[in-house]
Amino acid sequence: MTNAGVFLVQTVFGLYLTMVIVRFMLQLAQADFYNPIAQAVVKLTQPFVAVLQKVMPRTGRFSIATLVLGFFVQMLLILVVLIIAGFGLPNPLDLAAWSIIGLASQVLDLLFFAILASIVLSWLAPQTKHPGAFLLHQLTEPVMSPARRMLPNLGGLDFSPILVFILINVLQIALRHMATGVGLHPALVIGI
C-alpha cells in the first residue's frame, strides 16, 4: 500500500509542479498568454502564486513567486513521500538542497520532452495552427535559437535539437552527482 500512496502523491504533486514550471517557462519565454492552454495553466496555478506575489516582487520578465511556489511544491512532495514511506523528517538544509535539485531536474525533463514533442510535430503536422504546437514552439525557442546560431547552416537540416539534448544530458548527469553528494535518494524526485 505504501508504493501506491507514493505513486499517487508523486503523480498529483508532479502534475501540479509541471504546471508551475510551465508557467515559469512561459514567463521567461514571454509567451502568448492568450493561448487557451497557457490560460488554463495560469488559472490552475494562480491561487497559490497570487498569495506569494503579495510578498515577492516581480523581477523583469518573470515572477519570483512562481519559482518559489515550484520550490515549495517540490519540498512538500519530498516531505509527503518520506512520511508515507515511514522515514523521519530530514534536515531542513538537506530538504532545501533536495528541492532545488529536484526542481532543476524537472525543468530539464520538461524541456527535453517539449523539444521532443516539437520534433515529432514538425514531422507529422508541420503547418499546424494548434495552440499546443504554438505553445511548444514558444517554450522551446529560447533554448533552440541560440543552439541554431552556434551550428553552421546545413541547408534544410536542423541539428540544434541534438546539441540541446547533449547539453540537457550533461546537466542531468551533473544533477545526479549533486543529488548523490547531498544524500538524495533517486526515488524521492521524479526524473533524477
C-alpha positions in Angstrom: 0.0 0.0 0.0 3.0 2.3 0.6 4.0 2.1 -3.0 0.5 3.0 -4.2 0.5 6.0 -1.9 3.9 7.2 -3.0 2.8 6.8 -6.6 -0.4 8.8 -6.1 1.4 11.6 -4.2 4.1 11.8 -6.9 1.6 11.9 -9.6 -0.6 14.6 -8.2 2.2 16.8 -6.9 4.2 16.1 -10.1 1.4 17.3 -12.3 0.9 20.4 -10.4 4.7 21.0 -10.3 4.8 20.6 -14.1 2.1 23.3 -14.4 4.1 25.6 -12.2 7.2 25.0 -14.2 5.4 25.6 -17.5 4.1 28.9 -16.1 7.6 29.9 -15.1 9.0 28.9 -18.6 6.1 30.8 -20.3 7.1 33.9 -18.4 10.7 33.5 -19.3 9.8 33.0 -23.0 7.4 35.9 -23.0 4.8 33.5 -24.4 1.3 34.5 -25.6 -0.8 34.2 -22.5 -4.0 34.4 -24.7 -3.2 30.9 -25.7 -6.0 28.7 -24.2 -3.5 26.2 -22.8 -1.5 29.0 -21.2 -4.7 30.5 -19.7 -5.5 27.1 -18.2 -2.1 26.8 -16.6 -2.3 30.3 -15.2 -5.8 29.7 -13.8 -4.7 26.5 -12.1 -1.6 28.0 -10.6 -2.9 31.5 -9.8 -4.4 30.9 -6.3 -1.0 30.0 -4.8 1.1 32.3 -7.0 -1.2 35.2 -6.0 -0.5 34.6 -2.3 3.2 34.6 -2.9 3.1 37.6 -5.2 1.9 39.8 -2.3 5.2 39.2 -0.6 7.6 38.8 -3.5 8.1 41.5 -6.2 8.0 40.9 -9.9 11.5 40.8 -11.4 12.0 41.5 -15.1 10.2 39.0 -17.3 9.1 36.6 -14.6 7.6 36.4 -11.2 9.9 35.1 -8.5 6.7 33.9 -6.8 6.2 31.2 -9.4 9.7 29.9 -8.9 9.3 29.9 -5.1 6.0 28.1 -5.5 7.7 25.4 -7.5 10.4 25.1 -4.8 7.7 24.7 -2.1 5.7 22.1 -4.1 8.9 20.1 -4.7 9.7 20.3 -1.0 6.2 19.3 0.1 6.3 16.4 -2.4 9.6 15.1 -0.9 8.2 15.5 2.7 5.0 13.7 2.0 6.8 10.8 0.2 9.2 10.5 3.2 6.3 10.4 5.7 4.4 7.8 3.6 7.5 5.7 3.3 7.9 5.8 7.1 11.1 7.9 7.3 11.7 10.7 9.7 11.9 14.3 8.7 15.1 15.3 7.1 17.5 18.1 8.0 16.0 21.4 6.6 19.2 22.2 4.7 19.2 18.8 3.1 15.5 19.2 2.2 16.2 22.6 0.6 19.1 21.2 -1.4 17.0 18.2 -2.5 14.2 20.5 -3.5 16.4 22.7 -5.6 18.0 19.7 -7.4 14.5 18.2 -7.9 13.2 21.4 -9.4 16.1 21.8 -11.7 15.7 18.1 -12.8 12.0 18.7 -13.5 12.8 21.8 -15.6 15.3 19.8 -17.7 12.9 16.9 -18.1 10.1 19.2 -19.2 12.4 21.0 -21.7 13.6 17.6 -23.1 10.1 16.4 -23.7 8.9 19.7 -25.1 11.7 19.6 -27.7 11.0 16.0 -28.5 7.3 16.8 -29.0 8.2 19.7 -31.2 10.3 17.5 -33.4 7.6 14.9 -33.7 5.0 17.6 -34.6 7.3 19.1 -37.2 7.3 15.7 -38.9 3.6 14.8 -38.5 1.9 18.2 -38.8 4.5 20.8 -40.0 2.0 23.6 -40.7 -0.4 23.1 -37.8 -2.0 26.1 -36.1 -3.0 24.1 -32.9 -2.5 26.2 -29.7 -0.5 23.3 -28.2 2.0 23.3 -31.0 2.4 27.0 -30.8 2.9 26.8 -27.1 5.6 24.2 -27.6 7.4 26.4 -30.1 7.3 29.3 -27.7 8.6 27.2 -24.8 11.5 25.7 -26.7 12.6 28.6 -28.9 14.6 30.4 -26.3 16.8 27.4 -26.0 16.7 26.3 -29.6 17.5 29.6 -31.2 21.0 30.0 -29.6 21.8 26.4 -30.5 20.9 27.1 -34.1 23.2 30.1 -34.2 26.1 28.0 -32.9 25.8 25.5 -35.7 26.7 26.1 -39.3 23.9 26.4 -41.9 23.4 22.9 -43.3 20.7 23.6 -45.8 17.3 22.3 -44.6 18.7 20.2 -41.8 18.4 21.4 -38.2 20.8 19.6 -35.8 20.2 22.0 -33.0 18.0 19.6 -31.0 20.9 17.1 -30.9 23.1 19.8 -29.4 20.4 20.8 -26.9 19.8 17.1 -26.0 23.5 16.7 -25.3 23.6 19.7 -23.1 20.5 18.6 -21.2 22.0 15.1 -20.6 25.3 16.7 -19.3 23.3 18.9 -16.9 21.2 15.8 -15.8 24.4 13.9 -15.1 25.7 16.8 -13.0 22.4 16.9 -11.1 22.6 13.2 -10.4 26.1 13.7 -9.0 24.9 16.6 -6.9 22.0 14.5 -5.7 24.3 11.7 -4.6 26.6 14.3 -2.9 23.8 15.6 -0.7 22.3 12.2 0.0 19.2 12.5 -2.2 17.6 9.1 -2.9 16.5 8.9 -6.6 13.1 7.7 -5.6 12.3 10.9 -3.9 12.4 13.1 -7.0 10.9 12.1 -10.4 13.5 12.4 -13.2 16.7 12.0 -11.3 
